[in-house]
Amino acid sequence: MNDYINQRYKIAVDLGTTTIELAVIDGEGTVIATDYFLNPQKLYGKDVINRINAATRDALFAKIMKDMLVKSLKHSIMTILSDKNIDYDGVDAICICGNTTMISILLEYDLEELGYYPFNHKLKSSVIIDSKELFNKDFPINCQVIMSGCASAFIGGDVLAGLLAIKNEYNINSDTSFMFLDLGTNGEIVLYYNGKYYTTSCACGPAFESSIRCSNIYGSNLIDAIAMGIKSGKISNSGILSDNLIHSGIDILGIHISPELLRDILLAKSAIRTSIDLLLLEANVNPMNVEALYIAGGFGLHLNIDNAIYIGLIPDAFKNKLKVVGNTSLKGAIEILKDHSNINFINDFRKGDVLLIQMANLKNYQEHLLNNMYFKQ
């Protein structure tokens, strides 16, 4: 008899803008199966702003985006269960963690105010609904679906789930200072210092995720290639290829680097580094006093910290403090499924000592952004 038949199972979902990852856990909380696929909503834009614009331009687009996502999720869930010979009745909970826009699309919330300052949104606390309400009546699984709440329009449940995951995994207490980076299609950064959270977000664009993964290249590999190009004199500190390579580009470590790709990476690098620098300034914190830097997502899995520092992406002060933590949004969803009381961390986050910082509103933002438009610092 298959060991899976008579157990109870739960399904965790990381609902990313570009990629979606699922995990099935058994009654002991052990991951027994995973799946991964591209978010089909990419047809309506590579980032959340473009999808918000599409949804507000025509309500039909919002409905289509929800339906195509639900269809893909159903297919993935049913395929995983079939492959593992798990009966549909054996699933008793699903948890979906994602950014504010992705969860709002699933819940069919009005997205219009999400598209402009001050970026108001309807999603606040986490939402629990019936699986047949979300996935339609023909969905063979009957259980509760927990969908993550958020801290702001751009600090979503995926980030809060990530904080929950590292808090539990690394036994972080109230006296610990740390910085958390989740770098995907959008970049979210959280600094915890002296009992207070400082949070911000930046537009990475597809530079570190979508366009690179389409070529089966990790953003971290690209950083290695760029660092090598700078060291060899083929790429300047300002992100310009040497004269004889401007039109043809250059192949380094099996990666074709064009002027356009360099520009995308430089813009993303500047946005991330500027956000790190200004978050520390706003909190009046010396980076030497931050105990750990956690980097989440696939980007960090293969990151060469020396090269990331070399091109100026990460301050040198964090060199010996880096912890690569993988897909923390998915891990956070698993933590919630293992103990539903963990959802309180997400729901209570806004009630704590939290400062949400809009980088573009800071008077020195443009100056720092321009100063960081170089690869080496």
N, C-alpha and C positions, 0 to 999 in steps of 0.2 A: 504493500500500500504506500502511496506517496505520502511523505511526512507532512506535506503542506495542507492536506485536505481538511483535517479537523482542527486547525489552528485559527486564530483571529488575526486579521491583518489591517494595516493602515497604510495610506498612500500620502506621501509628502510631495509637494510640487513647488519648484522655484520657477515663478512665472516671469522670465526675463524679457526685456524689450526685443532682444535679438535671438536669444536661445532659451529653451525651456527644458528643465531637467526634472525627472521624477524618480522617486525611490519607494519601493515597497518594503515595509518593516514588519517583522513578525511580533508575536506577543512578548518577546524579550527585548524588543527595540532594536533588533539586529537587521541591518539592511540585507535583503536577500535578492533584490533585483533592481535594476535601474534602466532608465531610458532617457534619450536626449534627442531633441529635434529643433529645427529653426522655427521661430515664431512666424506663422503664415501672414501675420499682419504687416510684415515688411513691405508688402505691396502698397501700403498706404503711408509709407515713410519709414526711414531707418531709425528715427528717434521719436520720443513721445510728443514733442512739439508738433511735428508734421502729422502725427496721428490725431492729435487734438484738433488741429486745423481741419483735417479731413472730416472728422466726426461732426464738427460744428458747422461746416460748410453744407453738409447734407446728412440728415438724420439716418438715411438709408445706409451710409457708410459705417456709422457707429454700429448699426444692427449687423451688418455684414462682418465687421471686425469681431464682434462677439461670437457670431455663429461659426466663423471659420476657426476661431480659437477653441470653442467648445467641441467642434468636430475633431480637431487634432488631439485634444486632450482625451476625449472618449476613445479614439482609436489607439492611442498610446497605452492608456490604462487597460483596455480590454486585451491588447496584444501581450502586455506583460503578464497579466493574470493567466491568460491562455498558455503562454510559454511555461509558466511555473505550475500549471495544473491547479490553480487556486480557484475555488468556486466563488462566484460573485457574492453569494450570501456570507462569505467569510470576511468581507471587508466591512469594518464598522466605523471608519472615520477617514476623512480626507482633509488635509490642511494645505492651503495654497497661499504662499507668501510671494508678494510682488510689489512693484512700485505703485505709487498712488494712481497713476493713469491706467496701468494694466488691470488693477483690481476694480477701478471705477468702470472700465469698459465691460468687464464681466458682470457687474451689478447693474449695468445700463443706467448709470448716473449721468446727469447732464455735465458735459465736459467744458462748456463754453468759458466759464470763469477760470478754469485751469490754464487757459491759453494766454492770459495777460495779467500783469501786476495788479493787485497783490496776490494773484494765483490762489483764489479761494477754491475750496473743494467740499464736496458733500461727505466724503469718506472721513470718518473720525476714528471711532473705536473699531475693533475687529467685528466682523459680521459672520453669523452662523445661519446657514440656510439648509434646506433639504436638498439632497443630491438630485432628486428628480425635478426640483424647481430650477436648478442651475443647468443640468444636462438634458432636460426634457424628460417626458414620461416614459420614453422607450429605453431610458438608461437602466441597465439591469441591476445596478447597485443601489441599495436603499440605505442611506446613512446620512449623518450630518457632514456638512462641508464648512470648515472654518477658513475664513479669508481674512488676512492680516489688515489691521488698521495702519495708520501712518502718523508721523510727527508733523509733516508739512507736505506741500505739493511735490517737493523734490527729495524729501527724506521719507521714503516709503517703508512699508512693512518688510521689504526685503532687507533693508539696512537694519531695522530694529530687530528682525530675526537674527541677523548676523551678530549684533551686539549681544543678544541672548545666548547665541551659540558659543562665542568666545568667553563670555562671562562664566558659563557653566564648565566649558572645557578647561579653561586656565585658572579657575577659581579666583577670578578677579574680585577684589573687595573694594570698599568705598575709599580706601587709602591709596589704591593703585592709580597711577597716571598712565594713560596710553593714547595712541592715535590709531584710528581704524580707517582704512582706505578700501572702498569697494569700487574698482575701476572696470567699468564695462562700457556700454554705449553711452551711459551717463556716469559721471564720477561723483560719488558721495564720500564725504570726509567727516569724521567725528573725532573731536578731541575731548577727552575726559581728564579734568585736572581740578584738584582741590574740591571735589564734590560737585562739580558743575560740568554739564555737557555743552560743548560748542559745536555746532553743526553747520555744514554748508554743502553745496553741490556745484558741479561745474560740467560744462558740455564737452565731453571727450569726443563726441561724434563717433563714427565707426572705426576710428583709427586703431584702437587697441582690440577690437572685437570683430565686427561684422565683415569688413572688407578683407581683413587679414585671415579670418577663419574660412572665408570663401576660397582662399588659396591654400588652406591647410597649413597656415603659418601662424604661430603664436606671436602675440605682440612682444613678448619677452625675447623671442628669437630675433625679431626685427631690431630691438634695442641693441642686441649683441652685434648685429650686422652694421648698424649705424656707428656704434662705438669703434668697430674695426675700420670702417671707412674714414672716420675722423682721424684715427691714429695713423692711417696710411696716407693721409693727405688728399684722399679722393673726395671727401665731403668736408666743407668748411664748417666752422662753429656756427655760422648763420644759416646752415642748412642748404647750402648751394653746392651742387656737384661741380667738380673741376671742369674747365672749359671744354675739353674734348669728350666729356660725358653728358653734357647738358641735354642733348637731343636723344641720345641712345639709352641713358640710364646706366646702371651698373649692377652686376650680379655679385653678391657677397653672401657666403654661407648658403648658397642655393636660393637666395631671395633676390628678386629683381626690384631694385630701388629706383623709382622714377622721381623726377622733380616734384610731381604732384603728391606722391606718397610722402616724400620728405616734408612737404608743406603741411600735410594733414597731421603727421606725427609731431612736428614742431608746434603747431597750434594746440594740440592736445597736451603736449608736455608743458607748455607755458601755462595753460589753464590749470593743470593739476598742481604744478609747483607754486603758482601764485596763490592758489587756494590754501595750500599747506602753509606757506609763509604768512599769509594774512590771518589765517585762523590762529596761529601762534601769537601774532602781534596783537590781535583783538583780545586774546586771553592773557596777554602780558606774560607769556611763558617762554622761557629759554628752551630750545629743543633738547639741550643736554639734560634737562630735568624731566623729560618724558621717558618713562621706563621701557615702553615697548611700542613697536609699530606693527600692526597686524594688516596684512594685505590679503584681501579676499578675492575669490573668483579665479577663473582659469588663467588670467593674465599673470598672477603671481606664482603659479605652480612651477614655472621654469625660469623664474626671474634670476638673473645674475645681478646681485645687489651692487657689485663693484661697477658694472657697466651702467646700471641705473643711476648711480651716483655720478659716474664719469660724465654722462650726458646732461646732468643737472636735473633729472627728474625728481630725485629724492635727496634731501639735505644730508651732508656727510655725517652730521651728528647722530643719524639713525643707523649707521653702518653695522654696528654689532647688536642692534635691538630688533632686527626684522624677524617676524614670525609669519610664515606662509600658512594660511588657514583654509584654503580651498573654497568650496561653494558654501559659504556660511548661511546664506538664505535657505538653502535646502536643509542644512544641519539644524537651523533654527526651527524650521517646520517640523522636523523629526522630534526635536525637544518638546514642542507643543503637543505632538501626538502622544509622546511617552507620558507626559504629565500636563493635562489641560490647564492647570493653574499657571503654567508658564506664560499663557496668553496675557496674564495680568501685567507682565513686564512691558509688553507692547501697548496695552491699553492705558497704563499709568505713566508712560514715558512723558507725555505732554504735561503732566501734572508736576513733574519734577523740576529741578533747576536746570532748565534747558534754554540756550540762546540760539535762535535760528538766524544765521547771518546771510544776507543777500550780498554776495561779493560785488555785484555791479553797482550797488548803492554806496560803496566805500569810496571816499574821495581819492585815495591813492591806488585804486584798483587798476586803472589804465596804465599808470606809471609802472607798477609791478609787472603787469602783463607784458608790456613792451620790453622791460628789462630781462624778462625770462624767455624772450624769443631768440634764444641762442642755445646751442646744445651743450656747450661746456660753460661752467660757471667759475 
